[in-house]
Every structure is written in C-alpha cells, then in structure tokens.
Amino acid sequence: MMTDQMPLFPQRGVKGQYGPPITQIKTITLNSSLAMAASAYHDHMVRQGFSEHTIKAFGGDLRLLQKYFGSSMAIGKVGTKELNDFLTWLLFYRGVPCSPKSYARRVTTLKSFFGWLTGTKILPRDPAAPIIHARAKAPLPLYLNDEQLEKFLNAAEAKLNGDRSDPRPYLLAHLILQTGMKKAECVGIALRDIDRSGKEPAVLIRYTNPRMQHKERKLAFARELLPVLDRYIEKYQPKEYLFECTPRNLEYVLADVSELAGLPDQVSFEMLRWTSALRDYRDGMDHDHLRKKLGLSKITWRETSEKLAKIAEPGL
C-alpha cells in the first residue's frame, strides 16, 4: 500500500512550480521592511491560488518598489504621496519606457499588496486606495532660454580663449547642443567612432548591450567644431575614448561654466539635451527625424513631444 499521497495543489520547490517551500509567515508589523512584507505577500498569493504569471508579474513590480524606496524601508512609512512619487518615477525618471498596460498593472499590484496589508490589520489605512489609474503628469523639463544659452556659450568660449586655455568646456557644450546625446552616450564616445570623412563630421553612438542596439545612430556636428576637437585631443591626449574621465568630472565642467556665466541653476547634461531638442523642434525638424536623433522609442517620444510642444509655446 502506498503511504505517500500526491499533493492536491502544486508545491513550491518542485521544478517548474513556484520556487522554495512556503515557510511559516513571520509576524508583519508597521515597522517590517518592504522586503519582508513582499515575501509574505508572495506566500499569500500562492496560498490563494494566484496564477504563476500573476505571481511573477506582481513580484517584479514589488521589487521595483523596493528598488525605489530601499528594501529595508518600513511599510508603515509608505504613504499615498510616496506611492504617487514612485509611479511618477516609473513613468518619467526610471529611464525605461513604461507602457500604459504595464503602468496599469503596477497600480493594480500596489492596490492588491497594500489592500492585503490593510485587510489583515497590519496597516491602519490603505495608502494605495486613493491612487487612480490615470497617468501622472511629470513636471516640465529644465532648459536654457536664448539669453541663458548665450551666456553659457560665451562662458565656454572664455574658457577656450583664456590665458589657461581649456578646449574641453567648449567642445562638450557644443557637442551636446548639436547632437542632443545623453550623458552616458557622451562618455562612451570612442575616438574611432568620430567620422571626419563626410560633408559633415559625425559621431557614431554605439551600445554594447544587444537590447539597446536600436538606439545606435550617427549624429552630425558642425565642421567648425573640428579645430576645437583637435586642440582638445592635443591637450588631453585621450587614448581610446574622447572623454577619458568619469561622468561626474564632466558634470563639474558644466558646473564651472554655469558659475562663470552667472546662471541661477547649474547646467546639466539633461538641460542641454532638452535645449538641443527644443531648438530642433522650433526650427521645424521632422518629428520622426528628431525622435531618431534623440534615440527615443515611439512610446517615449509621445511623452517627449508633448513636453516639447508645451515648452515651445511663446512666453515659456
């Protein structure tokens, strides 16, 4: 006679099932960490018979929540404002496109997770209850107006032609403004990827990650910048990459020029990128051409084009 009965429900720990065996649920309190609460919620989903797809998707969403707040964040410190800030980060600042479908599911995850914490009397009130599924509105980006841009470029030129001539600020500022490239792309420019052979010189933006290769593109810049480029190479003697320093060092370069220009805010890579995009937008560049120049997906471009249209309005 068989003494072992096959389990009625799938057991975790069996290959192809849900993972390690269910452990005894630890006592969750207001001071428990997000990581501990998410682990307990995972076990709850398994016991309730959630589909494997849902468990995996909700688990991924809760890992993003922990990435944003830190896994040790106490669940009692997460309020509605903090959750709305998290959703805004997902949409606009994480750097990864968040489709309407993914956004809606992540809102559902928050409502399910915090609803469970409230229903089990762990939380006195549900911080996710007031959240609506409508997409949050991000603040308009910072950019340089014409007067500020002139001051900034004049300061970079002063660095170039001063007694202690430094071509790096001038080259960096004009390269970003003319191409609209991101900080990481700028730091990644290899000397071999600078092409002087065409009517306009250009720089090839490359990505080592195969998933990002759709962002690879060739960006032209003014031939008048070549003499400054040569002065820079002569002074700094780069071996493999154009800017052989950390991104933080290049941020300091922009900060020094901002201070010399007397600008109220420190100019960043992002500000110059938006300024570049705005100039092309106002000059009537074809929108699909501009999208490709910026290396944006069609989903991300929808958000970007709305912001460009707004800041391009007279008076802004």
N, C-alpha and C positions, 0 to 999 in steps of 0.2 A: 504494500500500500504506500502511495506517495504521501509524504509528510509535509512537503513544501507546496504551498498553494501559490499559483501565479498571482501577482498583484492585480487588483481590479483597475487601478489607474497607473499611468506611466510613472516610473520612479526616476528622480534626478540622479545622475551619476551613471546612468546607462548611456552608452554611446548613441548619439543621435537624439537624446532627450534633452532635459533642461539644465544639466550641469551637476554640481555637487549635491549630496544629500541634504534634505531640509534639516536644519539644526533647530534646536529649541529657541523660540523667539526671546530675545533679551528684552528686558523692560525698557521701553522707549519713553523718554520724558521730554519736556521743553528744552532741556539742555543737551539732549542727544544730538550727535552730529548728523549732517545730511547723509554721510556715507552709511552710518548705522541705520538710519531710518529707511534709506533706499534699499538696503539689504533685506530689512524686514518686510518692506513692501513687495520686493521680488518674491519672497516666500508666500506672501498673501496672494499674489496673482496666481502662483502655481496651485495653491490650495483651492482657489476659486475657479480653476479651470480656464483661465485666460489662454488664448491661442499662443502657440510658440512665437508666431510673428509679432503679436502684440507685446508679449513679454520682452522680446528682443528690442523692439522699437521704443517702448517706454523706458527700458533700461538705458538705452543710448541717450534718450532725452534727459534722464536724470543724471547721467554722467556729465552732460554739458552743463547742467545746473551746478554740479559740484566743481566743474572747471571754472565757472564764473565766480562763485562765491568762495570756493575752497571747500574741500571735503570735510574739514573739521568745523565748518560753520554750524552753529546751533540752530535747530529748526525753529525754535521759538523766536529767533531774531529775524526771520524772513517774513516780511510784511507785503502788502499789496504793492506799495511803491517799489520795493526791491524786485518783485516779480515783474513789474512793468519795465523796470530798468533792464532786467535780464532779457526780456523779449525784444526791447529796442536794440540791445547788443546783438542778438541773433540776426536781426534784420539788416542792421546798418554798419556794425563795427567789428563783427567777428572776422570778416574778410572772406567768408564762404557764402555763396548765394543761398538764400532760404526761400524756397518756393512757397506759394500760398498753401499748398497741400501739406508741406512739412510744418509750416507755421501753425496751421490749424491743429495738426496732430499734437504739436508740442504744448499748445494751450490745453488741449484735452488731457495730456499727461499731467500737467500741473494741477488741473481741476480734480483728476482722479486721485493723484497722490495726496494732495493736501485735504481733499474731501475725506479720504480714508483716515488720515491723521486726526481730522476733526470728529469724524463719526465714531472713532474709538476713544474719544475724550482725551487724546494726547494733547491736542491744541484746543484752546478755549473758543477760538473763532477761525474761520476758514479764510486765509489771505488770498486764495485764488478765486473765491466766489465772485468778487466784483469785476474780475478780468473779462473783457469781451473779446470775441474772436476777430474784431476789426484790427487791421494792421496799424501799428503805432506810427506816428509821424516823427521823423527824425528832424533835428534842428538843421537849418540851412548851413552849408559848409562855409568856412572862413576862406577868404580870398583877398587879393590885393586889388584895390581900385587903381585907376590910372595914375593918380598922384602918388600913391604909396609905391606903386611899381617903379615909377620914375626915380623916386628917392632911393629905392633899394638897388636898382641897377646902377645909379650914379655912385653909390657907396661901393659896389663891387668893382666898378671901373677905377675908383680911387685906390682900392687895394692893388689893382693891377698896375697902375702907373705911379704909385707912391715910391718913396725912397727905398723902402724894403719891398720891392715888387713881389706880389704873390698872385700868380695867374689862377690859382685854384678857385677862389670865390667866384670870379667872373665866369670861368668855364662851367662850374657846377650850376650856377644860376641860369645861364643861358641854355645849357643843355636840357635842364628840366623844363624850362619855359617853352622851348622849341619842340620838344618831343612829348611832354606830358607823362614821362615814365614814372614808375613808382620808386620809392627809396630802395627796396630790395633789388629791383631791376638795375638801378643806377650802380649800386655797389657790385653787382655781378657782371658788369661790362668787362669783357676780356679785350686786350689790345688787338687780338687777331680778328675781333668782330667789328672793328672800325673800318669801314669801306670808303676809300677816297676816290674810287675809280669812276663813279658815275657823275652825272651832271650836278647832282647834289651829293655831298658826303652823307653817310648814313651809319647808324649803329644797329647791329643785329641783337635783338633781345632773345636770349636763349633760356631754356629751363631744363634742368637735369631730370626732374620728375616727369615721367611719361604722361601722367594725368594732367599736367599743366602745359603740355606742348602746344595746345590750341592757342595759348597766349603768345607764342613766339611770333615775332614780327620784325619788320625792318623800318626804322624810324629815321627820317631825313632831318638834317640840321643845316644851318646856313654855312656856305663855304667861307664866309668871313670869319667864322669861328676857328678855322684851321690854324692860323698863326698863333692864336692863344693856346690851342691844344698843343702845338709844338713847343711853345715856351713852357707849358706845364710839364710835358714829358722831359724836357731838358733839365728842369729844376728838380723834379721829384724822382726821376729815373725809375718808373714802375717797370716791373719785370714781366708780370703776367696779366694783371688786372689794371684797369685805368686808375681806379682809386684803391690803393692798397692800404686801407685803414679801416677802422670799424665804422659802422653806420653812425654811432654816437659822435665820432670825430667830425663827420660831415655835418651833423646837426649843429655842432659847435661852430663850424664855419658859417652856416646860415645865421646863427645867433649873433656872431660878431658883426656880420654885415647889417643885420637888423638894428643892432645897437648904434653902429656908425651912422645909419640912415635916420636915426631918431624916431623909429616906428614904435607905436604903443604896444604892439604884440610881437613876440618872436616869430619870425617867418619859419615855417616848417616845410618839409617836402610836400606834405598834403596840401598846404596852402598854395604852393607854386604849381602843383599838379592841377588843382581846381582853377587857378588863374589861367593856366595854359588852355584848359578845356573851354573856359568861358570866352577867351579871345577867339578861339577857333569857332565856337558856337555863334558868337556875334558877327564873325566875318562870313557866316553863311556856309561853313563847311558841311558837306553832305553828312547827315546824321549817322548813316551806316559806316561811312569812312571814319568819322570821329570815334564811333564805338570801337572799331577795329584798332585805331591808333592808340586808344587808351587800354586796349587789351581786355575789354569787358564782354561778358556774355550778354545775350539778348535780355535775360531776366534782370541782370544787374543794370543794364542800360536803361530800362524803363524807369527805375528809381533815379538814376543819374540825370537822365534827360529832363525829368520833372523838376529837379533841383536847378539845373542849368537854365531852364525856362523861367524859373522864379527869380533867380539872382540876376538874370539878364534884363529884367524889367527896368524901365527908366526910374531913376531915383534910388535904386538899391546899390 
